[in-house]
């Protein structure tokens, strides 16, 4: 299961959230996050990329999302 960091805007230095997915989300897909008490936040995936933490280190999957009503 890939661990994916989600960012809410370009140039963000800290992820909005980090989650494991069965497969890497693709551009145009929607994500929903359960928020108490029984509500959801919906996000649209608008960008996908991979970044390397350190030189010679492993790559990490990243997505940029926009909140959707």
C-alpha positions as CSV (number, residue, x, y, z in Angstrom):
1,X,0.0,0.0,0.0
2,X,1.6,3.3,-1.0
3,X,1.9,6.0,1.6
4,X,0.8,9.3,0.1
5,X,1.3,12.9,1.3
6,X,-1.5,15.3,0.4
7,X,-0.9,19.0,0.0
8,X,-3.6,21.7,-0.2
9,X,-1.7,24.3,-2.3
10,X,1.4,24.7,-4.5
11,X,4.5,25.4,-2.5
12,X,3.1,23.9,0.7
13,X,5.9,22.7,3.0
14,X,3.8,20.5,5.3
15,X,1.2,18.0,4.1
16,X,-2.5,18.5,4.9
17,X,-2.6,14.8,5.7
18,X,-0.7,11.5,5.0
19,X,-2.6,8.3,4.2
20,X,-2.2,4.8,2.8
21,X,-4.1,3.9,-0.3
22,X,-4.8,0.7,-2.1
23,X,-3.4,2.4,-5.3
24,X,-2.1,5.8,-6.0
25,X,-4.9,8.4,-6.5
26,X,-5.1,9.8,-10.0
27,X,-5.9,13.3,-11.2
28,X,-9.7,13.9,-11.3
29,X,-10.5,11.4,-8.6
30,X,-12.3,12.5,-5.4
31,X,-11.4,11.6,-1.9
32,X,-13.6,11.8,1.2
33,X,-12.3,12.0,4.7
34,X,-14.5,11.2,7.7
35,X,-14.8,14.0,10.2
36,X,-16.6,13.8,13.5
37,X,-19.6,13.6,14.1
38,X,-20.5,11.7,10.9
39,X,-19.6,14.4,8.4
40,X,-17.2,14.2,5.4
41,X,-14.7,16.5,3.8
42,X,-14.4,16.0,0.0
43,X,-11.2,16.7,-2.0
44,X,-10.5,16.6,-5.7
45,X,-7.0,15.4,-6.8
46,X,-5.5,18.0,-9.1
47,X,-1.8,17.0,-9.3
48,X,0.3,13.9,-8.6
49,X,4.1,13.7,-8.3
50,X,6.9,11.8,-6.5
51,X,9.7,13.5,-4.5
52,X,12.9,12.2,-3.2
53,X,13.5,12.9,0.5
54,X,17.3,12.8,0.4
55,X,19.9,12.2,-2.3
56,X,20.0,8.5,-2.9
57,X,16.9,8.0,-0.8
58,X,13.6,6.5,-1.7
59,X,10.8,8.4,-3.5
60,X,7.6,9.4,-1.8
61,X,4.2,9.8,-3.6
62,X,2.5,13.2,-3.3
63,X,-0.8,14.6,-4.4
64,X,-2.2,18.1,-4.4
65,X,-5.9,18.3,-3.6
66,X,-8.6,21.0,-3.6
67,X,-11.5,21.0,-1.1
68,X,-14.8,20.4,-2.8
69,X,-18.2,21.2,-1.3
